[in-house]
Amino acid sequence: MHSRHPEIDPQSLSETDEQRELRTVLRDFFTETSGPEDVRKQLSTPRGHDEALWARLAGEIGVHGLAIPEEYGGSGFTFAELAVALEESGRALYCAPLLPTVVLAAHALLGSGDRQACARHLPRIADGTLTGTVAGFDDTEPGIGAEHGTSGWVLRGAADFVLDGAGADLIVVRAQTPDGARLFACEPTADTCVRTPHRVLDETRRQARVEFRGAPATPVGESGDVTATLDAGRAALAAEQVGGSGHALDATVGFVAQRRQFGRPIGSFQAVKHRLADVLVALEAARSASAYATACVATASSQLPVAASAAAAVCSEAFRLATAEYVQLHGGIGFTWEHPAHLYVRRARSGEVLFGTAGQNRARLAGLVGLAPRSAA
């Protein structure tokens, strides 16, 4: 059972001057390069995002290497700085694979403790020349098996709804071996890895089914435990959801201040004020939950599982509320293709199930703090 008392220094929950400057730079960058029309344009491209913009984000600002140690080509900062970038990317609905590459794949490699694998892959993640993802991390899937043949390890099996599964250059795979689960690095090729894109609700975050048919792979580390990587993913998604919620609230407040009915702005009506106040309260709760989860990842705190599950539940529900009001208080116009609100609604609904639903994360949280209901005799 985890302690119910926080172990994080309260000062680490506050934004530093460097983080504030990074936020300003990224807000300006995304405003200039990743507006709603830019997002729509990229949805129809083969890769699903602007690869030149991806390279700029890595090269000019160094986002990809923020949480990667300097010895592997990164900047040597922490997850706290990366969370700032994730929040701003979520605010702009940036559609490149930051979450699977910079969070999941990179964190899995770092967490493995395999210096050779880190030295091979992390510098290319940091400079933006390699995209990555993870597969087989969900225990509810049939699973992937690894066999040791004459020429090395090969993977067989399938994983579904893999983030950026159709386009990632590197897949970190959790596969079953005769000695138990273990991580493998696979750089997929068409002859041994069949990748089938799915049509998903949120087209800004592509997913695919990946089938391994004797795909060559290299062992990574000794452990198959992926709990810390999934919790880092929950914290990262929570930061994105805070950014998206912030955009939804700001856009809605701006609209109700201008839209007039009965000779006055509709934002002056008490019913509208109450609804926006509810969104603000939910957003502030989400900010707190996200900040705590971020600090736990950055400091490798033992409280991370608790913080990550709490953030996943709180932030996903706040994002859902904020995007619902984004549509409704725009008079329903957000349902039309021309308005960006529906893109945020799709992102919110899709994100609700990425690392477990709010209900599943609450159930996990209850178990972690010793509040799970007793099973029937």
Disulfide bonds with the S-S distance in Angstrom:
none
